[in-house]
Amino acid sequence: MAGELAALVARLETAVERLEKAGVPSLAGTGRPGGSSTLPAEERRQGLIWGEECTVPFVLAYDDLLSGPFKTFFDCSMKIGGDVAAIAKMVQSTFINQRAFLVMASKSQRPLDTELPQVLEPTGKKIQEVIAFRESKRQSPFFNHLSAISESIPGLSWVAVAPAPAPFVKEMGDSAVFYTNRVLKEYREKDKIHVEWVQNWNNVFKELQEYVKRYHTTGLSWNTRGGNAMANLKAAPANCGVPPPPPAGSIPPPPPMVKLEPKAVAVDDGRSALFESINKGTDITSGLKKVTDDMKTHKNPSLREGPKPFVKQSSPPNRASPARDGPTGRPKFALEGKKWFIEYQNDKPDLIVKDARMDQSVYIFRCQNTVVQVKGKVNSVILDSCKKSSVVFDNLVSSAEVVNCQSCQVQVMGVMPTISIEKTDGCQVYLSKGSLSTEIVTAKSTEMNVLIPKDDGEFVECPIPEQFKTVINGLSLTTTCSEKAG
C-alpha cells in the first residue's frame, strides 16, 4: 500500500513539474489551508485570475459573480473592441480591487470612522478614471456604451452604504437605462452583439444587487473577531481598495426613531347606551316623534307613487386635476444626493441653481408663476405638474421633460439632445443655435410651439402638430400629420 501511495505522489510531482515548465504557476502556498497543488481546476483558475484565495462564503460568491456574469460581459466587450474593450478592462480592474477589499474585510474588524477615508480611497480613484475616460471620448462612436458604464459604475460604492446597500446598487444600475436604450435603438437591427452587451451589463448589476442583498443585507460584512483593518489593508496587494462613500444625501438617512406611547383605547361597542335606554323604563318612548297625517300613506297619495324614473343629471364641471392646482405643499429648494428638488414654489421669478454638475439632475414640481435658471451643465431637467412656469438652462447631458404642465416655457442656451412633452397644455420651447438637432417627443399634449433662432437674434415660431391621420396600408398602418382646417 505504501508503495502505491509513493508512486502516486511521484506521478503528481511529475505532472506539476510539467505544468510549471509549460508556464502555469504552482498554487502551493497560496494561502488556502494545506497549500495543496491538487485543487479543483475551477478554483485554481479563479485564484490565478482574481488574486488571493479565500474560503469565506461572501468572497466565494463574489468570485462566482466575476467568473460568471462579469466574465460574460467582459468577453462581449472584447468582441466589440475599441473604446468599449478599453473601458471594460478598466471596469475589470475596479471589480478586482473590490474583491481584494472584500478579502481584507473578511479578516478585519470594521475600521474607525476616521480610518474609513483611507480604506475607501484606492478604487475610488479607479472609478474616477472610468468616468474621466468617458469624458475624454465624447467623439467616440461608442459614446453611449461608455456613458452607460460611467453612469452606473459608482454602484461599487455600496460598501460604504448602510443600512440597506442593495437599493443603492439598483439605483446606480438603473441610471444607465437612458444610454443603454440608445444603444438598443441604434444597433437592434444592425448588430446583435451590442444588444447582448446591454443585456450582459444589466445582468452584472442585477446579480450584484442580489449578491449584496444576500450577503451584506444591512451593510458590508466585517469580521468581528478579525484584526486591524488598516494593518490588513497595508498587507493586501497594492491594488486593494474600494470606492469612496457616495455623496452626502444620495441615500437618505433613516428617519429618527419615534418613541411610541401606548394610548388607552376606549372600548365602546354601544352596550352602555343600550343599558342606559333600558333603565329609562316607560320614558324610553319619550323621544319618539308623533305620526302626523302627512306621514300616513292613506292620507297622502304622493307617498304611494313609488320610485320616480331615473333622470340623468347634468355632469358637474370638471374639477381641476392636481396637476393644474396651485402649490399646496411646503416649498422646497434643496440638493439631495445628485438631484435638485424645487417644489411648491409660487410667484418666484428669480430662482437660480448655481454650480450645477453634469452628474446632477433638476426636478421642478408643482410650481406656479416661477422661473428657474440652471447654471452649468446638468444631466437632465424635469418640469412636473407646473403652471405658468419657466426653466432656463445652459447644457444638458441627456434630456428635458415636461409632464402634466400648463402654459410653461423651456429655454436652452447651449445643447439639449432630447426634450419630451407629455400630458401638457401649452408649452413653448426656445432652442439655441447649438441645439438645432434636438429630438422632440410629444404625447397627449396641445398648444406646443418650438421657437427656432434666426441670425438676427429673433425667433421663428413653429407649431408642433397635434392631429394625425392614419390609413390602413395592407397589414400595417401609415400615419401622417393632419393640419386643422382654418
DRENDO-1510 file (C-alpha; in Angstrom, 1 decimal, always signed):
<recs>
REC; n; res; u; v; w
REC; 1; MET; +0.0; +0.0; +0.0 .
REC; 2; ALA; +2.8; +2.4; +0.9 .
REC; 3; GLY; +4.5; +1.7; -2.4 .
REC; 4; GLU; +1.3; +2.6; -4.3 .
REC; 5; LEU; +1.0; +5.9; -2.4 .
REC; 6; ALA; +4.6; +6.7; -3.1 .
REC; 7; ALA; +4.1; +6.0; -6.8 .
REC; 8; LEU; +1.0; +8.2; -6.9 .
REC; 9; VAL; +2.8; +11.1; -5.2 .
REC; 10; ALA; +5.7; +10.8; -7.7 .
REC; 11; ARG; +3.3; +10.9; -10.6 .
REC; 12; LEU; +1.6; +14.1; -9.2 .
REC; 13; GLU; +5.0; +15.8; -8.7 .
REC; 14; THR; +6.0; +14.9; -12.3 .
REC; 15; ALA; +2.7; +16.4; -13.6 .
REC; 16; VAL; +3.3; +19.6; -11.6 .
REC; 17; GLU; +6.8; +20.0; -12.9 .
REC; 18; ARG; +5.5; +19.7; -16.5 .
REC; 19; LEU; +2.8; +22.3; -15.8 .
REC; 20; GLU; +5.5; +24.7; -14.4 .
REC; 21; LYS; +7.7; +24.2; -17.4 .
REC; 22; ALA; +4.7; +25.0; -19.6 .
REC; 23; GLY; +4.3; +28.3; -17.9 .
REC; 24; VAL; +1.5; +27.5; -15.4 .
REC; 25; PRO; +2.4; +28.7; -11.9 .
REC; 26; SER; +2.0; +26.4; -9.0 .
REC; 27; LEU; -0.7; +27.1; -6.4 .
REC; 28; ALA; +1.3; +25.8; -3.5 .
REC; 29; GLY; +1.4; +28.3; -0.6 .
REC; 30; THR; -1.5; +30.4; -1.9 .
REC; 31; GLY; -3.0; +30.8; +1.5 .
REC; 32; ARG; -5.5; +28.0; +1.1 .
REC; 33; PRO; -5.4; +25.5; +4.0 .
REC; 34; GLY; -2.9; +22.8; +3.3 .
REC; 35; GLY; -1.4; +24.7; +0.3 .
REC; 36; SER; -2.1; +21.8; -1.9 .
REC; 37; SER; -1.4; +21.9; -5.6 .
REC; 38; THR; -4.2; +19.5; -6.4 .
REC; 39; LEU; -7.0; +22.0; -6.1 .
REC; 40; PRO; -10.0; +21.7; -8.5 .
REC; 41; ALA; -9.3; +23.3; -11.8 .
REC; 42; GLU; -12.1; +25.9; -11.4 .
REC; 43; GLU; -10.8; +27.1; -8.1 .
REC; 44; ARG; -7.2; +27.1; -9.4 .
REC; 45; ARG; -8.3; +29.3; -12.4 .
REC; 46; GLN; -10.1; +31.8; -10.1 .
REC; 47; GLY; -7.1; +32.0; -7.8 .
REC; 48; LEU; -4.8; +32.8; -10.7 .
REC; 49; ILE; -7.1; +35.5; -12.2 .
REC; 50; TRP; -8.7; +37.2; -9.2 .
REC; 51; GLY; -5.8; +37.2; -6.7 .
REC; 52; GLU; -5.6; +35.9; -3.1 .
REC; 53; GLU; -7.7; +32.9; -2.5 .
REC; 54; CYS; -10.3; +33.0; +0.3 .
REC; 55; THR; -12.9; +30.5; +1.6 .
REC; 56; VAL; -15.2; +33.0; +3.2 .
REC; 57; PRO; -18.7; +32.5; +1.7 .
REC; 58; PHE; -19.3; +36.1; +0.6 .
REC; 59; VAL; -15.9; +36.2; -1.1 .
REC; 60; LEU; -16.6; +32.9; -2.9 .
REC; 61; ALA; -20.0; +34.3; -4.0 .
REC; 62; TYR; -18.2; +37.4; -5.4 .
REC; 63; ASP; -15.9; +35.1; -7.3 .
REC; 64; ASP; -18.9; +33.5; -8.9 .
REC; 65; LEU; -20.1; +36.9; -9.9 .
REC; 66; LEU; -16.7; +37.7; -11.5 .
REC; 67; SER; -16.3; +34.4; -13.3 .
REC; 68; GLY; -20.0; +34.3; -14.4 .
REC; 69; PRO; -22.0; +37.4; -15.3 .
REC; 70; PHE; -19.0; +39.8; -15.3 .
REC; 71; LYS; -16.8; +37.5; -17.5 .
REC; 72; THR; -19.7; +37.2; -20.0 .
REC; 73; PHE; -19.9; +41.0; -20.2 .
REC; 74; PHE; -16.1; +41.3; -20.4 .
REC; 75; ASP; -15.8; +38.8; -23.3 .
REC; 76; CYS; -18.7; +40.5; -25.1 .
REC; 77; SER; -16.8; +43.9; -24.7 .
REC; 78; MET; -13.7; +42.3; -26.2 .
REC; 79; LYS; -15.6; +41.2; -29.2 .
REC; 80; ILE; -16.9; +44.8; -29.8 .
REC; 81; GLY; -13.3; +46.1; -29.3 .
REC; 82; GLY; -12.2; +49.7; -29.5 .
REC; 83; ASP; -13.2; +52.1; -26.7 .
REC; 84; VAL; -15.7; +49.5; -25.3 .
REC; 85; ALA; -12.9; +47.0; -24.8 .
REC; 86; ALA; -10.6; +49.7; -23.2 .
REC; 87; ILE; -13.2; +50.8; -20.7 .
REC; 88; ALA; -14.1; +47.1; -19.9 .
REC; 89; LYS; -10.5; +46.5; -18.9 .
REC; 90; MET; -10.7; +49.5; -16.5 .
REC; 91; VAL; -14.0; +48.2; -15.1 .
REC; 92; GLN; -12.5; +44.8; -14.6 .
REC; 93; SER; -9.6; +46.3; -12.6 .
REC; 94; THR; -12.2; +48.1; -10.4 .
REC; 95; PHE; -14.1; +44.9; -9.7 .
REC; 96; ILE; -10.9; +43.1; -8.9 .
REC; 97; ASN; -9.9; +45.8; -6.5 .
REC; 98; GLN; -13.3; +45.4; -4.7 .
REC; 99; ARG; -12.7; +41.7; -4.4 .
REC; 100; ALA; -9.3; +42.4; -2.7 .
REC; 101; PHE; -11.1; +44.7; -0.3 .
REC; 102; LEU; -13.7; +42.0; +0.5 .
REC; 103; VAL; -10.9; +39.6; +1.3 .
REC; 104; MET; -9.4; +42.2; +3.6 .
REC; 105; ALA; -12.9; +42.8; +5.2 .
REC; 106; SER; -13.3; +39.1; +5.8 .
REC; 107; LYS; -10.4; +39.1; +8.2 .
REC; 108; SER; -10.7; +42.5; +9.7 .
REC; 109; GLN; -12.9; +44.4; +12.2 .
REC; 110; ARG; -14.8; +47.4; +11.0 .
REC; 111; PRO; -12.3; +50.4; +11.0 .
REC; 112; LEU; -12.9; +53.6; +12.9 .
REC; 113; ASP; -14.8; +56.4; +11.1 .
REC; 114; THR; -11.5; +58.4; +11.0 .
REC; 115; GLU; -9.8; +55.5; +9.1 .
REC; 116; LEU; -12.6; +54.9; +6.6 .
REC; 117; PRO; -11.4; +57.5; +4.1 .
REC; 118; GLN; -8.0; +55.8; +3.8 .
REC; 119; VAL; -9.6; +52.4; +3.4 .
REC; 120; LEU; -12.1; +53.7; +0.8 .
REC; 121; GLU; -9.6; +55.7; -1.3 .
REC; 122; PRO; -7.8; +53.4; -3.9 .
REC; 123; THR; -10.6; +52.1; -6.0 .
REC; 124; GLY; -12.4; +55.4; -5.8 .
REC; 125; LYS; -9.6; +56.7; -7.9 .
REC; 126; LYS; -10.2; +53.9; -10.4 .
REC; 127; ILE; -13.9; +54.8; -10.6 .
REC; 128; GLN; -12.8; +58.4; -11.4 .
REC; 129; GLU; -10.6; +57.1; -14.1 .
REC; 130; VAL; -13.5; +55.3; -15.7 .
REC; 131; ILE; -15.6; +58.5; -15.6 .
REC; 132; ALA; -12.7; +60.5; -16.9 .
REC; 133; PHE; -12.2; +58.1; -19.8 .
REC; 134; ARG; -15.8; +58.5; -20.9 .
REC; 135; GLU; -15.4; +62.3; -20.8 .
REC; 136; SER; -12.3; +62.2; -22.9 .
REC; 137; LYS; -14.1; +60.1; -25.6 .
REC; 138; ARG; -17.1; +62.3; -26.4 .
REC; 139; GLN; -16.4; +61.9; -30.1 .
REC; 140; SER; -16.2; +58.1; -29.9 .
REC; 141; PRO; -18.7; +56.1; -31.9 .
REC; 142; PHE; -19.3; +54.1; -28.7 .
REC; 143; PHE; -20.0; +57.1; -26.5 .
REC; 144; ASN; -23.4; +55.7; -25.4 .
REC; 145; HIS; -21.7; +52.5; -24.4 .
REC; 146; LEU; -19.1; +54.4; -22.4 .
REC; 147; SER; -21.8; +56.6; -20.8 .
REC; 148; ALA; -23.9; +53.6; -19.7 .
REC; 149; ILE; -20.9; +52.3; -17.8 .
REC; 150; SER; -19.9; +55.7; -16.5 .
REC; 151; GLU; -23.3; +56.3; -15.1 .
REC; 152; SER; -23.6; +53.0; -13.2 .
REC; 153; ILE; -20.0; +52.3; -12.1 .
REC; 154; PRO; -20.4; +54.4; -8.9 .
REC; 155; GLY; -22.7; +51.5; -7.8 .
REC; 156; LEU; -19.5; +49.8; -6.4 .
REC; 157; SER; -19.7; +52.4; -3.6 .
REC; 158; TRP; -22.3; +50.1; -2.0 .
REC; 159; VAL; -19.6; +49.0; +0.6 .
REC; 160; ALA; -20.0; +52.5; +2.2 .
REC; 161; VAL; -23.8; +52.4; +2.3 .
REC; 162; ALA; -25.8; +51.3; +5.4 .
REC; 163; PRO; -28.3; +50.1; +6.4 .
REC; 164; ALA; -29.6; +48.9; +3.0 .
REC; 165; PRO; -26.9; +48.9; +0.3 .
REC; 166; ALA; -28.9; +46.8; -2.2 .
REC; 167; PRO; -31.3; +49.5; -3.3 .
REC; 168; PHE; -28.3; +51.8; -3.9 .
REC; 169; VAL; -26.9; +49.2; -6.3 .
REC; 170; LYS; -30.2; +49.1; -8.1 .
REC; 171; GLU; -30.4; +52.8; -8.4 .
REC; 172; MET; -27.0; +53.1; -9.9 .
REC; 173; GLY; -27.7; +50.3; -12.3 .
REC; 174; ASP; -31.0; +52.0; -13.4 .
REC; 175; SER; -29.1; +55.3; -14.1 .
REC; 176; ALA; -27.6; +53.7; -17.2 .
REC; 177; VAL; -31.0; +52.9; -18.8 .
REC; 178; PHE; -31.1; +56.2; -20.8 .
REC; 179; TYR; -27.9; +55.3; -22.6 .
REC; 180; THR; -28.5; +51.5; -22.9 .
REC; 181; ASN; -31.8; +52.4; -24.6 .
REC; 182; ARG; -29.9; +54.5; -27.1 .
REC; 183; VAL; -27.5; +51.6; -27.8 .
REC; 184; LEU; -30.5; +49.3; -28.4 .
REC; 185; LYS; -32.2; +51.8; -30.7 .
REC; 186; GLU; -29.0; +52.2; -32.7 .
REC; 187; TYR; -27.9; +48.6; -33.0 .
REC; 188; ARG; -31.1; +46.4; -32.6 .
REC; 189; GLU; -31.4; +46.0; -36.3 .
REC; 190; LYS; -27.7; +46.3; -37.2 .
REC; 191; ASP; -25.6; +44.2; -34.8 .
REC; 192; LYS; -27.0; +41.8; -32.2 .
REC; 193; ILE; -23.7; +41.7; -30.3 .
REC; 194; HIS; -24.4; +45.2; -28.9 .
REC; 195; VAL; -27.9; +44.1; -27.8 .
REC; 196; GLU; -26.2; +41.2; -25.9 .
REC; 197; TRP; -23.7; +43.7; -24.5 .
REC; 198; VAL; -26.5; +45.7; -23.0 .
REC; 199; GLN; -28.2; +42.6; -21.5 .
REC; 200; ASN; -24.9; +41.4; -20.1 .
REC; 201; TRP; -24.1; +44.8; -18.4 .
REC; 202; ASN; -27.6; +45.0; -16.9 .
REC; 203; ASN; -27.2; +41.4; -15.7 .
REC; 204; VAL; -24.0; +42.3; -13.9 .
REC; 205; PHE; -25.8; +44.9; -11.8 .
REC; 206; LYS; -28.8; +42.6; -11.3 .
REC; 207; GLU; -26.5; +39.9; -9.9 .
REC; 208; LEU; -24.5; +42.4; -7.9 .
REC; 209; GLN; -27.7; +43.6; -6.3 .
REC; 210; GLU; -28.8; +40.1; -5.4 .
REC; 211; TYR; -25.3; +39.4; -4.0 .
REC; 212; VAL; -25.3; +42.4; -1.8 .
REC; 213; LYS; -28.9; +41.7; -0.7 .
REC; 214; ARG; -28.0; +38.2; +0.4 .
REC; 215; TYR; -24.5; +38.6; +2.0 .
REC; 216; HIS; -24.5; +42.3; +3.0 .
REC; 217; THR; -28.1; +43.0; +3.8 .
REC; 218; THR; -27.6; +45.8; +6.4 .
REC; 219; GLY; -24.1; +46.8; +5.2 .
REC; 220; LEU; -20.7; +45.4; +4.4 .
REC; 221; SER; -20.0; +42.3; +6.5 .
REC; 222; TRP; -16.9; +42.6; +8.6 .
REC; 223; ASN; -15.1; +40.0; +10.8 .
REC; 224; THR; -16.0; +40.9; +14.4 .
REC; 225; ARG; -13.1; +38.7; +15.6 .
REC; 226; GLY; -10.7; +39.9; +12.9 .
REC; 227; GLY; -7.6; +42.0; +13.1 .
REC; 228; ASN; -7.0; +45.7; +12.4 .
REC; 229; ALA; -8.4; +46.8; +9.0 .
REC; 230; MET; -5.6; +49.3; +8.4 .
REC; 231; ALA; -2.9; +46.7; +9.1 .
REC; 232; ASN; -4.6; +44.2; +6.8 .
REC; 233; LEU; -5.0; +46.9; +4.1 .
REC; 234; LYS; -1.3; +47.6; +4.1 .
REC; 235; ALA; -0.6; +43.9; +3.8 .
REC; 236; ALA; -3.0; +43.5; +0.9 .
REC; 237; PRO; -2.0; +43.8; -2.7 .
REC; 238; ALA; -1.2; +47.2; -4.0 .
REC; 239; ASN; -4.4; +47.5; -6.0 .
REC; 240; CYS; -6.6; +46.7; -3.0 .
REC; 241; GLY; -9.3; +49.3; -2.1 .
REC; 242; VAL; -12.9; +50.3; -2.6 .
REC; 243; PRO; -14.6; +53.3; -3.9 .
REC; 244; PRO; -15.3; +56.3; -1.6 .
REC; 245; PRO; -18.7; +56.6; +0.0 .
REC; 246; PRO; -21.5; +58.1; -2.2 .
REC; 247; PRO; -22.1; +61.8; -2.0 .
REC; 248; ALA; -23.9; +63.0; +1.1 .
REC; 249; GLY; -27.6; +62.6; +0.7 .
REC; 250; SER; -27.6; +60.1; -2.2 .
REC; 251; ILE; -29.1; +57.6; +0.2 .
REC; 252; PRO; -31.4; +59.5; +2.7 .
REC; 253; PRO; -30.7; +58.7; +6.3 .
REC; 254; PRO; -33.3; +56.7; +8.2 .
REC; 255; PRO; -36.0; +58.7; +9.9 .
REC; 256; PRO; -35.5; +59.4; +13.6 .
REC; 257; MET; -36.9; +56.8; +16.0 .
REC; 258; VAL; -40.2; +58.0; +17.4 .
REC; 259; LYS; -41.0; +56.9; +21.0 .
REC; 260; LEU; -44.4; +55.3; +20.8 .
REC; 261; GLU; -46.6; +55.9; +23.9 .
REC; 262; PRO; -49.3; +53.3; +24.3 .
REC; 263; LYS; -52.7; +55.1; +24.5 .
REC; 264; ALA; -55.7; +53.9; +26.3 .
REC; 265; VAL; -58.3; +52.7; +23.9 .
REC; 266; ALA; -61.9; +53.5; +24.8 .
REC; 267; VAL; -64.0; +50.4; +24.3 .
REC; 268; ASP; -67.5; +51.5; +23.3 .
REC; 269; ASP; -69.5; +48.9; +21.4 .
REC; 270; GLY; -72.9; +50.6; +22.1 .
REC; 271; ARG; -73.8; +48.5; +25.1 .
REC; 272; SER; -73.6; +51.3; +27.6 .
REC; 273; ALA; -76.1; +53.4; +25.5 .
REC; 274; LEU; -78.4; +50.4; +25.3 .
REC; 275; PHE; -78.4; +49.8; +29.1 .
REC; 276; GLU; -79.0; +53.5; +29.7 .
REC; 277; SER; -82.0; +53.4; +27.4 .
REC; 278; ILE; -83.4; +50.3; +29.1 .
REC; 279; ASN; -83.0; +51.9; +32.5 .
REC; 280; LYS; -85.4; +54.8; +31.4 .
REC; 281; GLY; -88.4; +52.5; +31.8 .
REC; 282; THR; -91.6; +54.0; +30.4 .
REC; 283; ASP; -89.7; +57.1; +29.5 .
REC; 284; ILE; -88.0; +55.2; +26.7 .
REC; 285; THR; -90.7; +56.3; +24.2 .
REC; 286; SER; -90.4; +60.0; +25.1 .
REC; 287; GLY; -88.0; +60.6; +22.2 .
REC; 288; LEU; -90.3; +59.2; +19.5 .
REC; 289; LYS; -92.0; +61.5; +17.1 .
REC; 290; LYS; -95.8; +61.6; +16.7 .
REC; 291; VAL; -97.1; +60.3; +13.4 .
REC; 292; THR; -99.0; +63.1; +11.6 .
REC; 293; ASP; -101.4; +63.0; +8.7 .
REC; 294; ASP; -98.9; +63.9; +6.1 .
REC; 295; MET; -96.9; +60.8; +7.1 .
REC; 296; LYS; -99.8; +58.4; +6.5 .
REC; 297; THR; -100.0; +56.8; +3.1 .
REC; 298; HIS; -103.8; +56.6; +3.1 .
REC; 299; LYS; -104.0; +60.4; +3.6 .
REC; 300; ASN; -101.0; +61.4; +1.4 .
REC; 301; PRO; -101.3; +59.8; -2.1 .
REC; 302; SER; -97.9; +61.1; -3.1 .
REC; 303; LEU; -96.3; +58.5; -0.8 .
REC; 304; ARG; -97.9; +55.8; -2.9 .
REC; 305; GLU; -96.4; +56.8; -6.2 .
REC; 306; GLY; -93.4; +54.6; -5.8 .
REC; 307; PRO; -89.9; +55.5; -7.1 .
REC; 308; LYS; -89.6; +58.0; -9.9 .
REC; 309; PRO; -87.9; +57.2; -13.1 .
REC; 310; PHE; -84.2; +57.9; -13.3 .
REC; 311; VAL; -83.3; +61.3; -14.7 .
REC; 312; LYS; -79.8; +61.8; -15.8 .
REC; 313; GLN; -78.4; +64.9; -14.2 .
REC; 314; SER; -76.1; +67.3; -15.9 .
REC; 315; SER; -72.5; +66.4; -15.1 .
REC; 316; PRO; -70.8; +68.8; -12.7 .
REC; 317; PRO; -68.0; +71.0; -14.1 .
REC; 318; ASN; -64.7; +69.2; -14.4 .
REC; 319; ARG; -62.7; +69.5; -11.3 .
REC; 320; ALA; -59.2; +70.8; -11.9 .
REC; 321; SER; -56.7; +68.0; -11.8 .
REC; 322; PRO; -53.9; +68.1; -9.2 .
REC; 323; ALA; -51.5; +69.0; -12.0 .
REC; 324; ARG; -53.4; +72.2; -12.6 .
REC; 325; ASP; -53.9; +73.2; -9.0 .
REC; 326; GLY; -51.6; +75.7; -7.4 .
REC; 327; PRO; -48.8; +74.8; -4.9 .
REC; 328; THR; -50.3; +73.2; -1.8 .
REC; 329; GLY; -47.2; +71.6; -0.2 .
REC; 330; ARG; -44.3; +73.0; +1.7 .
REC; 331; PRO; -41.9; +75.0; -0.5 .
REC; 332; LYS; -38.6; +73.2; -1.1 .
REC; 333; PHE; -35.3; +74.2; -2.8 .
REC; 334; ALA; -32.5; +71.7; -1.9 .
REC; 335; LEU; -29.9; +69.4; -3.3 .
REC; 336; GLU; -30.3; +65.8; -2.2 .
REC; 337; GLY; -27.6; +63.5; -3.4 .
REC; 338; LYS; -27.4; +64.1; -7.1 .
REC; 339; LYS; -30.8; +65.7; -7.6 .
REC; 340; TRP; -32.0; +69.3; -7.1 .
REC; 341; PHE; -35.6; +69.4; -5.7 .
REC; 342; ILE; -37.6; +72.6; -6.4 .
REC; 343; GLU; -41.1; +72.1; -5.2 .
REC; 344; TYR; -44.2; +74.1; -4.4 .
REC; 345; GLN; -42.7; +77.4; -5.3 .
REC; 346; ASN; -45.2; +80.2; -6.0 .
REC; 347; ASP; -44.5; +83.6; -7.6 .
REC; 348; LYS; -40.7; +83.2; -7.6 .
REC; 349; PRO; -39.3; +84.8; -10.7 .
REC; 350; ASP; -35.6; +84.5; -9.7 .
REC; 351; LEU; -34.7; +81.0; -8.5 .
REC; 352; ILE; -31.2; +80.1; -9.5 .
REC; 353; VAL; -29.4; +76.7; -9.3 .
REC; 354; LYS; -25.7; +77.6; -9.0 .
REC; 355; ASP; -22.6; +75.4; -9.7 .
REC; 356; ALA; -24.7; +72.5; -11.0 .
REC; 357; ARG; -22.7; +69.5; -12.1 .
REC; 358; MET; -23.2; +67.2; -15.0 .
REC; 359; ASP; -24.0; +64.2; -12.8 .
REC; 360; GLN; -26.9; +66.1; -11.2 .
REC; 361; SER; -30.5; +66.5; -12.3 .
REC; 362; VAL; -33.1; +69.2; -11.6 .
REC; 363; TYR; -36.6; +68.2; -10.6 .
REC; 364; ILE; -39.2; +71.0; -10.6 .
REC; 365; PHE; -42.6; +70.0; -9.1 .
REC; 366; ARG; -45.9; +71.8; -8.6 .
REC; 367; CYS; -44.6; +75.3; -9.1 .
REC; 368; GLN; -46.7; +78.3; -10.3 .
REC; 369; ASN; -45.6; +81.6; -11.8 .
REC; 370; THR; -42.0; +80.7; -11.2 .
REC; 371; VAL; -38.8; +81.0; -13.2 .
REC; 372; VAL; -35.9; +78.7; -12.5 .
REC; 373; GLN; -32.4; +79.3; -14.0 .
REC; 374; VAL; -29.8; +76.5; -14.0 .
REC; 375; LYS; -26.2; +77.5; -14.2 .
REC; 376; GLY; -23.8; +74.9; -15.5 .
REC; 377; LYS; -24.2; +71.5; -17.3 .
REC; 378; VAL; -26.6; +69.0; -15.7 .
REC; 379; ASN; -27.7; +65.5; -16.7 .
REC; 380; SER; -31.5; +66.3; -17.0 .
REC; 381; VAL; -34.3; +68.7; -16.2 .
REC; 382; ILE; -37.8; +67.7; -15.4 .
REC; 383; LEU; -40.8; +70.1; -15.2 .
REC; 384; ASP; -43.7; +68.2; -13.5 .
REC; 385; SER; -47.2; +69.4; -12.7 .
REC; 386; CYS; -46.3; +73.1; -13.0 .
REC; 387; LYS; -48.4; +76.1; -14.2 .
REC; 388; LYS; -47.2; +79.3; -15.9 .
REC; 389; SER; -43.6; +78.5; -15.0 .
REC; 390; SER; -40.3; +78.6; -17.0 .
REC; 391; VAL; -36.9; +76.9; -16.8 .
REC; 392; VAL; -33.7; +78.2; -18.5 .
REC; 393; PHE; -30.6; +76.1; -18.5 .
REC; 394; ASP; -27.2; +76.0; -20.2 .
REC; 395; ASN; -26.5; +72.5; -21.3 .
REC; 396; LEU; -27.9; +69.0; -20.8 .
REC; 397; VAL; -26.3; +65.6; -21.0 .
REC; 398; SER; -29.4; +63.6; -21.6 .
REC; 399; SER; -32.9; +65.2; -21.9 .
REC; 400; ALA; -35.5; +67.7; -20.7 .
REC; 401; GLU; -39.1; +66.5; -19.7 .
REC; 402; VAL; -42.3; +68.5; -19.4 .
REC; 403; VAL; -45.1; +66.4; -17.8 .
REC; 404; ASN; -48.6; +67.4; -16.7 .
REC; 405; CYS; -47.9; +71.1; -17.1 .
REC; 406; GLN; -49.9; +74.1; -18.2 .
REC; 407; SER; -48.6; +77.2; -20.0 .
REC; 408; CYS; -44.9; +76.5; -19.4 .
REC; 409; GLN; -41.7; +77.5; -21.2 .
REC; 410; VAL; -38.4; +75.8; -21.7 .
REC; 411; GLN; -35.3; +77.5; -23.0 .
REC; 412; VAL; -31.8; +76.1; -23.7 .
REC; 413; MET; -28.8; +78.3; -24.1 .
REC; 414; GLY; -26.4; +75.6; -25.2 .
REC; 415; VAL; -27.0; +71.9; -26.1 .
REC; 416; MET; -30.1; +69.8; -25.4 .
REC; 417; PRO; -30.1; +66.3; -27.0 .
REC; 418; THR; -33.8; +65.5; -26.4 .
REC; 419; ILE; -37.0; +67.0; -25.0 .
REC; 420; SER; -40.1; +65.1; -24.1 .
REC; 421; ILE; -43.6; +66.8; -23.7 .
REC; 422; GLU; -46.4; +64.7; -22.3 .
REC; 423; LYS; -49.9; +65.5; -21.0 .
REC; 424; THR; -49.2; +69.2; -21.2 .
REC; 425; ASP; -51.5; +72.1; -22.4 .
REC; 426; GLY; -49.3; +75.0; -23.7 .
REC; 427; CYS; -45.6; +74.6; -24.0 .
REC; 428; GLN; -43.1; +77.0; -25.6 .
REC; 429; VAL; -39.6; +75.5; -26.4 .
REC; 430; TYR; -36.9; +78.1; -27.2 .
REC; 431; LEU; -33.9; +76.5; -28.9 .
REC; 432; SER; -30.4; +77.8; -29.4 .
REC; 433; LYS; -28.2; +77.5; -32.4 .
REC; 434; GLY; -26.3; +74.7; -30.7 .
REC; 435; SER; -29.5; +72.7; -30.2 .
REC; 436; LEU; -31.0; +72.6; -33.6 .
REC; 437; SER; -30.5; +68.8; -33.7 .
REC; 438; THR; -32.7; +68.3; -30.7 .
REC; 439; GLU; -35.2; +65.4; -30.8 .
REC; 440; ILE; -38.7; +66.4; -29.7 .
REC; 441; VAL; -41.0; +63.7; -28.5 .
REC; 442; THR; -44.7; +64.6; -27.7 .
REC; 443; ALA; -47.7; +62.7; -26.4 .
REC; 444; LYS; -51.2; +63.7; -25.3 .
REC; 445; SER; -50.3; +67.4; -25.4 .
REC; 446; THR; -51.7; +70.6; -27.1 .
REC; 447; GLU; -50.6; +74.1; -27.9 .
REC; 448; MET; -47.0; +73.3; -28.4 .
REC; 449; ASN; -44.6; +75.5; -30.2 .
REC; 450; VAL; -40.9; +75.4; -31.0 .
REC; 451; LEU; -39.0; +78.7; -31.4 .
REC; 452; ILE; -36.0; +78.5; -33.7 .
REC; 453; PRO; -33.4; +81.3; -33.6 .
REC; 454; LYS; -32.5; +83.3; -36.7 .
REC; 455; ASP; -29.2; +85.1; -37.4 .
REC; 456; ASP; -30.6; +88.4; -36.2 .
REC; 457; GLY; -31.5; +87.0; -32.8 .
REC; 458; GLU; -35.2; +86.8; -33.4 .
REC; 459; PHE; -37.2; +83.5; -33.3 .
REC; 460; VAL; -39.3; +81.8; -35.8 .
REC; 461; GLU; -42.3; +80.1; -34.1 .
REC; 462; CYS; -43.2; +76.6; -35.4 .
REC; 463; PRO; -46.2; +74.8; -34.1 .
REC; 464; ILE; -45.9; +71.1; -33.3 .
REC; 465; PRO; -48.8; +69.0; -34.9 .
REC; 466; GLU; -51.5; +67.8; -32.6 .
REC; 467; GLN; -53.7; +65.9; -35.0 .
REC; 468; PHE; -52.7; +62.8; -37.1 .
REC; 469; LYS; -54.3; +60.8; -39.9 .
REC; 470; THR; -53.9; +57.1; -40.1 .
REC; 471; VAL; -54.8; +54.9; -43.0 .
REC; 472; ILE; -54.5; +51.1; -43.5 .
REC; 473; ASN; -51.8; +50.0; -45.8 .
REC; 474; GLY; -52.2; +46.3; -46.3 .
REC; 475; LEU; -51.4; +44.7; -42.9 .
REC; 476; SER; -49.9; +47.9; -41.4 .
REC; 477; LEU; -50.8; +51.5; -40.7 .
REC; 478; THR; -49.5; +54.7; -42.2 .
REC; 479; THR; -49.7; +57.8; -40.1 .
REC; 480; THR; -49.2; +61.4; -41.3 .
REC; 481; CYS; -49.7; +64.8; -39.7 .
REC; 482; SER; -53.2; +66.3; -40.2 .
REC; 483; GLU; -53.5; +70.1; -40.1 .
REC; 484; LYS; -56.6; +71.6; -38.6 .
REC; 485; ALA; -59.0; +73.4; -41.0 .
REC; 486; GLY; -58.9; +77.1; -40.7 .
</recs>
